[in-house]
Amino acid sequence: MFKPTKFKIWYCHRVPGPRFEREVPDPETGRLLLDTIYDLTLHLFNNRMIPDYCSAGGVTYLDEDGDWVDYHPEEWEALVS
């Protein structure tokens, strides 16, 4: 069974703008980083420091074919353990 070994996060603060991408050691670290980014973005919005944007982000892994594939939240538990 294939087990991914390369992971990265991606985040786009203002869709359809450019994506920020960074490699991470595992999906749990990626999820924690994204949660922090989301919390910071909400803090900035709630304190009227930035306007409301359409943001998006996720964790991806490198599959057997060399393609970056998005995780779906329901898959995270199975792939982390």
Summary of the structure (lengths in Angstrom):
residues: 81
radius of gyration: 14.0
end to end distance: 13.8
largest distance: 48.1
contacts: 183
relative contact order: 0.24
helix: 35%
strand: 26%
